[in-house]
């Protein structure tokens, strides 16, 4: 019980859940589009998944693919 109390007190239980969620997200993205696509998450802050996307990785994949098709206009 002391160990459980320590884990909750320090927030380690929340960290472990975050790691599980992140691992699950990456595993699903790799399953859907492969390792190379999953690495896009590190290309910049705009590539990071939202909390909703972490829970539903296919929505992140859709956003990234949609954004890749959207032409950008340079600032003048």
Backbone atoms as SQL, in Angstrom:
CREATE TABLE atoms (id INTEGER PRIMARY KEY, chain TEXT, resi INTEGER, resn TEXT, atom TEXT, x REAL, y REAL, z REAL);
INSERT INTO atoms VALUES
  (1, 'A', 1, 'UNK', 'N', 0.810, -1.197, 0.000),
  (2, 'A', 1, 'UNK', 'CA', 0.000, 0.000, 0.000),
  (3, 'A', 1, 'UNK', 'C', 0.854, 1.261, 0.000),
  (4, 'A', 2, 'UNK', 'N', 1.976, 1.202, 0.682),
  (5, 'A', 2, 'UNK', 'CA', 2.865, 2.366, 0.704),
  (6, 'A', 2, 'UNK', 'C', 3.360, 2.687, -0.699),
  (7, 'A', 3, 'UNK', 'N', 3.654, 1.651, -1.482),
  (8, 'A', 3, 'UNK', 'CA', 4.120, 1.857, -2.849),
  (9, 'A', 3, 'UNK', 'C', 3.019, 2.499, -3.704),
  (10, 'A', 4, 'UNK', 'N', 1.790, 2.024, -3.575),
  (11, 'A', 4, 'UNK', 'CA', 0.664, 2.609, -4.311),
  (12, 'A', 4, 'UNK', 'C', 0.443, 4.056, -3.907),
  (13, 'A', 5, 'UNK', 'N', 0.551, 4.339, -2.621),
  (14, 'A', 5, 'UNK', 'CA', 0.409, 5.706, -2.134),
  (15, 'A', 5, 'UNK', 'C', 1.487, 6.598, -2.744),
  (16, 'A', 6, 'UNK', 'N', 2.735, 6.117, -2.769),
  (17, 'A', 6, 'UNK', 'CA', 3.845, 6.874, -3.341),
  (18, 'A', 6, 'UNK', 'C', 3.603, 7.144, -4.826),
  (19, 'A', 7, 'UNK', 'N', 3.146, 6.136, -5.549),
  (20, 'A', 7, 'UNK', 'CA', 2.898, 6.287, -6.988),
  (21, 'A', 7, 'UNK', 'C', 1.832, 7.354, -7.233),
  (22, 'A', 8, 'UNK', 'N', 0.760, 7.302, -6.477),
  (23, 'A', 8, 'UNK', 'CA', -0.303, 8.299, -6.644),
  (24, 'A', 8, 'UNK', 'C', 0.160, 9.683, -6.197),
  (25, 'A', 9, 'UNK', 'N', 0.897, 9.743, -5.120),
  (26, 'A', 9, 'UNK', 'CA', 1.375, 11.007, -4.582),
  (27, 'A', 9, 'UNK', 'C', 2.301, 11.712, -5.574),
  (28, 'A', 10, 'UNK', 'N', 3.146, 10.972, -6.221),
  (29, 'A', 10, 'UNK', 'CA', 4.122, 11.571, -7.145),
  (30, 'A', 10, 'UNK', 'C', 3.589, 11.734, -8.562),
  (31, 'A', 11, 'UNK', 'N', 2.408, 11.190, -8.834),
  (32, 'A', 11, 'UNK', 'CA', 1.849, 11.315, -10.176),
  (33, 'A', 11, 'UNK', 'C', 2.379, 10.285, -11.152),
  (34, 'A', 12, 'UNK', 'N', 3.116, 9.304, -10.665),
  (35, 'A', 12, 'UNK', 'CA', 3.672, 8.287, -11.556),
  (36, 'A', 12, 'UNK', 'C', 2.588, 7.496, -12.269),
  (37, 'A', 13, 'UNK', 'N', 1.445, 7.314, -11.619),
  (38, 'A', 13, 'UNK', 'CA', 0.363, 6.577, -12.264),
  (39, 'A', 13, 'UNK', 'C', -0.124, 7.313, -13.509),
  (40, 'A', 14, 'UNK', 'N', -0.154, 8.641, -13.435),
  (41, 'A', 14, 'UNK', 'CA', -0.567, 9.432, -14.601),
  (42, 'A', 14, 'UNK', 'C', 0.482, 9.352, -15.705),
  (43, 'A', 15, 'UNK', 'N', 1.756, 9.401, -15.328),
  (44, 'A', 15, 'UNK', 'CA', 2.831, 9.286, -16.313),
  (45, 'A', 15, 'UNK', 'C', 2.766, 7.946, -17.027),
  (46, 'A', 16, 'UNK', 'N', 2.561, 6.874, -16.256),
  (47, 'A', 16, 'UNK', 'CA', 2.474, 5.547, -16.856),
  (48, 'A', 16, 'UNK', 'C', 1.315, 5.472, -17.841),
  (49, 'A', 17, 'UNK', 'N', 0.192, 6.079, -17.503),
  (50, 'A', 17, 'UNK', 'CA', -0.961, 6.085, -18.414),
  (51, 'A', 17, 'UNK', 'C', -0.644, 6.883, -19.674),
  (52, 'A', 18, 'UNK', 'N', 0.086, 7.995, -19.532),
  (53, 'A', 18, 'UNK', 'CA', 0.480, 8.784, -20.697),
  (54, 'A', 18, 'UNK', 'C', 1.385, 7.967, -21.607),
  (55, 'A', 19, 'UNK', 'N', 2.323, 7.231, -21.034),
  (56, 'A', 19, 'UNK', 'CA', 3.211, 6.388, -21.827),
  (57, 'A', 19, 'UNK', 'C', 2.425, 5.309, -22.560),
  (58, 'A', 20, 'UNK', 'N', 1.466, 4.701, -21.869),
  (59, 'A', 20, 'UNK', 'CA', 0.631, 3.663, -22.499),
  (60, 'A', 20, 'UNK', 'C', -0.171, 4.244, -23.663),
  (61, 'A', 21, 'UNK', 'N', -0.732, 5.416, -23.453),
  (62, 'A', 21, 'UNK', 'CA', -1.516, 6.072, -24.499),
  (63, 'A', 21, 'UNK', 'C', -0.637, 6.412, -25.696),
  (64, 'A', 22, 'UNK', 'N', 0.550, 6.939, -25.432),
  (65, 'A', 22, 'UNK', 'CA', 1.486, 7.270, -26.513),
  (66, 'A', 22, 'UNK', 'C', 1.932, 6.042, -27.273),
  (67, 'A', 23, 'UNK', 'N', 2.224, 4.980, -26.551),
  (68, 'A', 23, 'UNK', 'CA', 2.653, 3.739, -27.198),
  (69, 'A', 23, 'UNK', 'C', 1.528, 3.159, -28.051),
  (70, 'A', 24, 'UNK', 'N', 0.339, 3.179, -27.539),
  (71, 'A', 24, 'UNK', 'CA', -0.817, 2.683, -28.278),
  (72, 'A', 24, 'UNK', 'C', -1.035, 3.506, -29.541),
  (73, 'A', 25, 'UNK', 'N', -0.900, 4.834, -29.427),
  (74, 'A', 25, 'UNK', 'CA', -1.044, 5.735, -30.579),
  (75, 'A', 25, 'UNK', 'C', -0.033, 5.388, -31.667),
  (76, 'A', 26, 'UNK', 'N', 1.229, 5.314, -31.291),
  (77, 'A', 26, 'UNK', 'CA', 2.284, 5.029, -32.271),
  (78, 'A', 26, 'UNK', 'C', 2.085, 3.656, -32.900),
  (79, 'A', 27, 'UNK', 'N', 1.758, 2.668, -32.098),
  (80, 'A', 27, 'UNK', 'CA', 1.533, 1.324, -32.638),
  (81, 'A', 27, 'UNK', 'C', 0.421, 1.322, -33.682),
  (82, 'A', 28, 'UNK', 'N', -0.647, 2.057, -33.420),
  (83, 'A', 28, 'UNK', 'CA', -1.762, 2.103, -34.369),
  (84, 'A', 28, 'UNK', 'C', -1.388, 2.868, -35.632),
  (85, 'A', 29, 'UNK', 'N', -0.660, 3.971, -35.492),
  (86, 'A', 29, 'UNK', 'CA', -0.217, 4.724, -36.676),
  (87, 'A', 29, 'UNK', 'C', 0.712, 3.858, -37.523),
  (88, 'A', 30, 'UNK', 'N', 1.611, 3.143, -36.897),
  (89, 'A', 30, 'UNK', 'CA', 2.508, 2.235, -37.633),
  (90, 'A', 30, 'UNK', 'C', 1.688, 1.163, -38.341),
  (91, 'A', 31, 'UNK', 'N', 0.694, 0.638, -37.674),
  (92, 'A', 31, 'UNK', 'CA', -0.151, -0.386, -38.295),
  (93, 'A', 31, 'UNK', 'C', -0.892, 0.177, -39.511),
  (94, 'A', 32, 'UNK', 'N', -1.362, 1.428, -39.390),
  (95, 'A', 32, 'UNK', 'CA', -2.132, 2.046, -40.467),
  (96, 'A', 32, 'UNK', 'C', -1.271, 2.525, -41.632),
  (97, 'A', 33, 'UNK', 'N', -0.107, 3.134, -41.319),
  (98, 'A', 33, 'UNK', 'CA', 0.682, 3.780, -42.375),
  (99, 'A', 33, 'UNK', 'C', 2.172, 3.465, -42.366),
  (100, 'A', 34, 'UNK', 'N', 2.658, 2.743, -41.385),
  (101, 'A', 34, 'UNK', 'CA', 4.064, 2.367, -41.351),
  (102, 'A', 34, 'UNK', 'C', 4.922, 3.275, -40.490),
  (103, 'A', 35, 'UNK', 'N', 6.165, 2.807, -40.262),
  (104, 'A', 35, 'UNK', 'CA', 7.119, 3.524, -39.405),
  (105, 'A', 35, 'UNK', 'C', 7.430, 4.923, -39.921),
  (106, 'A', 36, 'UNK', 'N', 7.650, 5.019, -41.188),
  (107, 'A', 36, 'UNK', 'CA', 8.065, 6.306, -41.764),
  (108, 'A', 36, 'UNK', 'C', 7.002, 7.384, -41.524),
  (109, 'A', 37, 'UNK', 'N', 5.745, 7.005, -41.728),
  (110, 'A', 37, 'UNK', 'CA', 4.658, 7.959, -41.495),
  (111, 'A', 37, 'UNK', 'C', 4.584, 8.331, -40.015),
  (112, 'A', 38, 'UNK', 'N', 4.754, 7.362, -39.133),
  (113, 'A', 38, 'UNK', 'CA', 4.688, 7.622, -37.698),
  (114, 'A', 38, 'UNK', 'C', 5.751, 8.621, -37.260),
  (115, 'A', 39, 'UNK', 'N', 6.898, 8.624, -37.924),
  (116, 'A', 39, 'UNK', 'CA', 7.970, 9.563, -37.574),
  (117, 'A', 39, 'UNK', 'C', 7.605, 11.014, -37.877),
  (118, 'A', 40, 'UNK', 'N', 6.555, 11.231, -38.648),
  (119, 'A', 40, 'UNK', 'CA', 6.136, 12.604, -38.961),
  (120, 'A', 40, 'UNK', 'C', 5.712, 13.362, -37.713),
  (121, 'A', 41, 'UNK', 'N', 5.349, 12.638, -36.650),
  (122, 'A', 41, 'UNK', 'CA', 4.929, 13.278, -35.414),
  (123, 'A', 41, 'UNK', 'C', 6.022, 14.196, -34.863),
  (124, 'A', 42, 'UNK', 'N', 7.290, 13.944, -35.236),
  (125, 'A', 42, 'UNK', 'CA', 8.421, 14.718, -34.719),
  (126, 'A', 42, 'UNK', 'C', 8.821, 15.874, -35.633),
  (127, 'A', 43, 'UNK', 'N', 8.086, 16.134, -36.710),
  (128, 'A', 43, 'UNK', 'CA', 8.465, 17.175, -37.669),
  (129, 'A', 43, 'UNK', 'C', 8.222, 18.596, -37.169),
  (130, 'A', 44, 'UNK', 'N', 7.403, 18.763, -36.171),
  (131, 'A', 44, 'UNK', 'CA', 7.148, 20.096, -35.635),
  (132, 'A', 44, 'UNK', 'C', 5.958, 20.080, -34.714),
  (133, 'A', 45, 'UNK', 'N', 5.770, 21.157, -33.952),
  (134, 'A', 45, 'UNK', 'CA', 4.691, 21.190, -32.974),
  (135, 'A', 45, 'UNK', 'C', 3.305, 21.011, -33.593),
  (136, 'A', 46, 'UNK', 'N', 3.133, 21.469, -34.821),
  (137, 'A', 46, 'UNK', 'CA', 1.836, 21.331, -35.480),
  (138, 'A', 46, 'UNK', 'C', 1.517, 19.876, -35.836),
  (139, 'A', 47, 'UNK', 'N', 2.532, 19.029, -35.793),
  (140, 'A', 47, 'UNK', 'CA', 2.347, 17.618, -36.115),
  (141, 'A', 47, 'UNK', 'C', 1.948, 16.784, -34.905),
  (142, 'A', 48, 'UNK', 'N', 2.104, 17.342, -33.710),
  (143, 'A', 48, 'UNK', 'CA', 1.775, 16.592, -32.503),
  (144, 'A', 48, 'UNK', 'C', 0.275, 16.298, -32.457),
  (145, 'A', 49, 'UNK', 'N', -0.081, 15.115, -32.020),
  (146, 'A', 49, 'UNK', 'CA', -1.504, 14.790, -31.924),
  (147, 'A', 49, 'UNK', 'C', -2.163, 15.488, -30.745),
  (148, 'A', 50, 'UNK', 'N', -3.435, 15.780, -30.919),
  (149, 'A', 50, 'UNK', 'CA', -4.236, 16.299, -29.810),
  (150, 'A', 50, 'UNK', 'C', -4.578, 15.131, -28.896),
  (151, 'A', 51, 'UNK', 'N', -5.152, 15.422, -27.751),
  (152, 'A', 51, 'UNK', 'CA', -5.561, 14.355, -26.847),
  (153, 'A', 51, 'UNK', 'C', -6.603, 13.458, -27.525),
  (154, 'A', 52, 'UNK', 'N', -7.531, 14.064, -28.246),
  (155, 'A', 52, 'UNK', 'CA', -8.544, 13.276, -28.970),
  (156, 'A', 52, 'UNK', 'C', -7.880, 12.387, -30.021),
  (157, 'A', 53, 'UNK', 'N', -6.875, 12.923, -30.721),
  (158, 'A', 53, 'UNK', 'CA', -6.168, 12.139, -31.742),
  (159, 'A', 53, 'UNK', 'C', -5.344, 11.023, -31.110),
  (160, 'A', 54, 'UNK', 'N', -4.809, 11.263, -29.922),
  (161, 'A', 54, 'UNK', 'CA', -4.088, 10.194, -29.222),
  (162, 'A', 54, 'UNK', 'C', -5.010, 9.014, -28.959),
  (163, 'A', 55, 'UNK', 'N', -6.251, 9.338, -28.655),
  (164, 'A', 55, 'UNK', 'CA', -7.217, 8.274, -28.359),
  (165, 'A', 55, 'UNK', 'C', -7.783, 7.635, -29.622),
  (166, 'A', 56, 'UNK', 'N', -7.728, 8.364, -30.738),
  (167, 'A', 56, 'UNK', 'CA', -8.223, 7.857, -32.021),
  (168, 'A', 56, 'UNK', 'C', -7.189, 8.190, -33.096),
  (169, 'A', 57, 'UNK', 'N', -6.120, 7.399, -33.179),
  (170, 'A', 57, 'UNK', 'CA', -5.004, 7.701, -34.083),
  (171, 'A', 57, 'UNK', 'C', -5.397, 7.890, -35.548),
  (172, 'A', 58, 'UNK', 'N', -6.449, 7.241, -35.989),
  (173, 'A', 58, 'UNK', 'CA', -6.867, 7.395, -37.387),
  (174, 'A', 58, 'UNK', 'C', -7.229, 8.847, -37.699),
  (175, 'A', 59, 'UNK', 'N', -7.720, 9.591, -36.709),
  (176, 'A', 59, 'UNK', 'CA', -8.045, 11.000, -36.940),
  (177, 'A', 59, 'UNK', 'C', -6.781, 11.830, -37.141),
  (178, 'A', 60, 'UNK', 'N', -5.707, 11.470, -36.448),
  (179, 'A', 60, 'UNK', 'CA', -4.419, 12.153, -36.662),
  (180, 'A', 60, 'UNK', 'C', -3.913, 11.849, -38.060),
  (181, 'A', 61, 'UNK', 'N', -3.970, 10.587, -38.443),
  (182, 'A', 61, 'UNK', 'CA', -3.524, 10.179, -39.785),
  (183, 'A', 61, 'UNK', 'C', -4.301, 10.967, -40.839),
  (184, 'A', 62, 'UNK', 'N', -5.611, 11.061, -40.688),
  (185, 'A', 62, 'UNK', 'CA', -6.439, 11.810, -41.642),
  (186, 'A', 62, 'UNK', 'C', -6.036, 13.273, -41.705),
  (187, 'A', 63, 'UNK', 'N', -5.797, 13.892, -40.538),
  (188, 'A', 63, 'UNK', 'CA', -5.400, 15.310, -40.508),
  (189, 'A', 63, 'UNK', 'C', -4.068, 15.524, -41.202),
  (190, 'A', 64, 'UNK', 'N', -3.111, 14.669, -40.920),
  (191, 'A', 64, 'UNK', 'CA', -1.776, 14.827, -41.506),
  (192, 'A', 64, 'UNK', 'C', -1.841, 14.634, -43.019),
  (193, 'A', 65, 'UNK', 'N', -2.586, 13.651, -43.458),
  (194, 'A', 65, 'UNK', 'CA', -2.727, 13.425, -44.905),
  (195, 'A', 65, 'UNK', 'C', -3.477, 14.575, -45.575),
  (196, 'A', 66, 'UNK', 'N', -4.529, 15.076, -44.934),
  (197, 'A', 66, 'UNK', 'CA', -5.303, 16.200, -45.478),
  (198, 'A', 66, 'UNK', 'C', -4.437, 17.453, -45.563),
  (199, 'A', 67, 'UNK', 'N', -3.680, 17.732, -44.506),
  (200, 'A', 67, 'UNK', 'CA', -2.817, 18.913, -44.497),
  (201, 'A', 67, 'UNK', 'C', -1.724, 18.830, -45.547),
  (202, 'A', 68, 'UNK', 'N', -1.257, 17.626, -45.837),
  (203, 'A', 68, 'UNK', 'CA', -0.218, 17.445, -46.851),
  (204, 'A', 68, 'UNK', 'C', -0.748, 17.776, -48.242),
  (205, 'A', 69, 'UNK', 'N', -2.050, 17.642, -48.441),
  (206, 'A', 69, 'UNK', 'CA', -2.665, 17.922, -49.741),
  (207, 'A', 69, 'UNK', 'C', -3.080, 19.372, -49.899),
  (208, 'A', 70, 'UNK', 'N', -3.124, 20.111, -48.790),
  (209, 'A', 70, 'UNK', 'CA', -3.548, 21.503, -48.816),
  (210, 'A', 70, 'UNK', 'C', -2.379, 22.391, -49.226),
  (211, 'A', 71, 'UNK', 'N', -2.523, 23.110, -50.365),
  (212, 'A', 71, 'UNK', 'CA', -1.422, 23.988, -50.780),
  (213, 'A', 71, 'UNK', 'C', -1.244, 25.143, -49.804),
  (214, 'A', 72, 'UNK', 'N', -0.013, 25.508, -49.595),
  (215, 'A', 72, 'UNK', 'CA', 0.273, 26.641, -48.717),
  (216, 'A', 72, 'UNK', 'C', 0.649, 27.845, -49.562),
  (217, 'A', 73, 'UNK', 'N', 0.292, 29.005, -49.064),
  (218, 'A', 73, 'UNK', 'CA', 0.619, 30.247, -49.755),
  (219, 'A', 73, 'UNK', 'C', 1.714, 30.950, -48.966),
  (220, 'A', 74, 'UNK', 'N', 2.833, 31.271, -49.637),
  (221, 'A', 74, 'UNK', 'CA', 3.915, 31.952, -48.911),
  (222, 'A', 74, 'UNK', 'C', 3.473, 33.351, -48.483),
  (223, 'A', 75, 'UNK', 'N', 3.966, 33.784, -47.344),
  (224, 'A', 75, 'UNK', 'CA', 3.698, 35.125, -46.858),
  (225, 'A', 75, 'UNK', 'C', 4.482, 36.137, -47.674),
  (226, 'A', 76, 'UNK', 'N', 3.856, 37.224, -47.936),
  (227, 'A', 76, 'UNK', 'CA', 4.545, 38.264, -48.719),
  (228, 'A', 76, 'UNK', 'C', 4.777, 39.494, -47.893);
